[in-house]
Amino acid sequence: MSTINKTKLPPGPKTKLPLGHLFSFRRNSLGFLIEIAREYGDIVHFKIGPFRVVLLNHPDFIKEVLTTQHRNFVKGRPLEMAKELLGEGLLTSEGEFHKRQSQIIQPAFHRKMIESYAPAMTEYATRLINGWEDGMTVDIMEEMVKLSTSIAGKTMFNVDIEREAPEINQALNTVMSLFGRITLPFSEWLLKLPLPGTNRFYKAKARLDHTIYSIIDERRRSKWDNGDLLSLLLRSQHENGGAGGMSDQQVRDEALTLFLTALDTTSLALNWTWYLLSQNREAEAKLHEEVDRVLQGRIPTAEDFTQLKYTRMVLGESMRIYPPIYVISRQAVEDFSIDQYIVPAGTIVLMSPYLIHHDPRFHPDPEQFNPAAWDKHSTGLSSKYEYFPFSRGPRSCIGESYAWMEGVLVLATLAQSWRFKLVPDHPVELLPLLNLRPKYGMMMQLHRRK
């Protein structure tokens, strides 16, 4: 019987360019991954600058990295550079430090706490639509960012930052647009040079820091403690007489990380959901029928979450087609075995929810927006790694339940009174940066439901 040779690298595109496939990847990272997966299969090897990269495109292989062999992987180089913005927050920290921070923060995302956030979610959604007029045109992406920013500020920090939302959004857009640069090889050197892009990055970072530190200072003065995220972070500073508690910098890192990931991920999920509903009137009509029947014109509550089944199906299907986090990265600490290959230590491993979610082997008619099919398929998955918009395993998103609650309640609140129609000829194109954004925003006309 023949034995499997586990010494060769996986197949992949070759190039003689000194920087490998860096420019192809930077030009359109998602398109590049789709192309090489189609040509080379479920394990693809390629180079980006001096870095060896392997793309895994099968749920079984992804499970190996995110769960089975997870101790052999760190966030590594791609998110190492994100520390320039986020510091040692949950998204970027590693090992025992990450585990300790996660244990401190976890109570803010327990079921009862998430349910207590529901009134703020619907209050700010109601405030938003009270400012709309029938027939007006808005960038629904900007509207959802403004809304998610206000909700995150209130639920995590118990502050009203609605007026600051436009400035925060601008700073966030600046940071995201420059993330392509700071993930480049040798980017640590670029960040030390007084380049225009570098200056914009640090100016945006300073704006975000100002918001977070102002919130922290105000909370300290008020001594308010309601068990929210900021309460837990500040409370940890006083544990054991201050020994072992978080420093001011750590409080800032965790607060900024969770604030930005909450507002950015949820706003993107809602943006793409409104777009898909505008293109699928049958699904939109079913959504309206459910919210009318369940809510009878009242504002939704946390108790309605389980009753809004089709609304959850709509959001789930939207995140299948347009997962806000379209690629997840890890870096191997030691050599690891995958299928018939041994991948060397130091290799960057990429796993794309977008690719898996659009693979007909795992999702029938993957380009079709069909909430009912998503619900049927999701309850019978042979592997939960066929659908992972929030990642999986020990490092999965701590705020997944929070995002589901906010997404469903906001959808229900807005859909009771409004329909959204994409502005004719408005271009809809993907912009894959750190997450999956609409390149030209999402201009929509608002129509009040009769």
HELIX and SHEET records of a PDB file:
HELIX    1   1 LEU A   22  ARG A   27  1                                   6    
HELIX    2   2 SER A   29  TYR A   40  1                                  12    
HELIX    3   3 PRO A   59  LYS A   63  1                                   5    
HELIX    4   4 GLU A   64  THR A   68  3                                   5    
HELIX    5   5 HIS A   70  ASN A   72  5                                   3    
HELIX    6   6 GLY A   76  GLU A   80  1                                   5    
HELIX    7   7 LYS A   83  LEU A   86  1                                   4    
HELIX    8   8 GLY A   95  ILE A  105  1                                  11    
HELIX    9   9 GLN A  106  PHE A  109  5                                   4    
HELIX   10  10 ARG A  111  ASN A  130  1                                  20    
HELIX   11  11 ILE A  140  PHE A  157  1                                  18    
HELIX   12  12 GLU A  162  GLU A  164  5                                   3    
HELIX   13  13 ALA A  165  SER A  177  1                                  13    
HELIX   14  14 PHE A  179  ILE A  182  1                                   4    
HELIX   15  15 SER A  187  LEU A  190  1                                   4    
HELIX   16  16 PRO A  196  SER A  222  1                                  27    
HELIX   17  17 LEU A  229  SER A  236  1                                   8    
HELIX   18  18 GLU A  239  GLY A  242  5                                   4    
HELIX   19  19 ASP A  248  SER A  278  1                                  31    
HELIX   20  20 ARG A  281  LEU A  295  1                                  15    
HELIX   21  21 ALA A  302  ASP A  304  5                                   3    
HELIX   22  22 LYS A  309  ILE A  321  1                                  13    
HELIX   23  23 PRO A  353  HIS A  357  1                                   5    
HELIX   24  24 PRO A  371  SER A  378  1                                   8    
HELIX   25  25 LYS A  384  GLU A  386  5                                   3    
HELIX   26  26 GLY A  393  ARG A  395  5                                   3    
HELIX   27  27 GLU A  400  ALA A  415  1                                  16    
SHEET    1   A 5 ILE A  43  ILE A  48  0                                        
SHEET    2   A 5 PHE A  51  LEU A  56 -1                                        
SHEET    3   A 5 ILE A 348  MET A 351  1                                        
SHEET    4   A 5 ILE A 328  ALA A 332 -1                                        
SHEET    5   A 5 PHE A  73  VAL A  74 -1                                        
SHEET    1   B 3 THR A 137  ASP A 139  0                                        
SHEET    2   B 3 MET A 443  ARG A 448 -1                                        
SHEET    3   B 3 TRP A 418  LEU A 422 -1                                        
SHEET    1   C 2 PHE A 336  ILE A 338  0                                        
SHEET    2   C 2 TYR A 341  VAL A 343 -1                                        
SHEET    1   D 2 LEU A 430  PRO A 432  0                                        
SHEET    2   D 2 LEU A 436  PRO A 438 -1                                        
END                                                                             
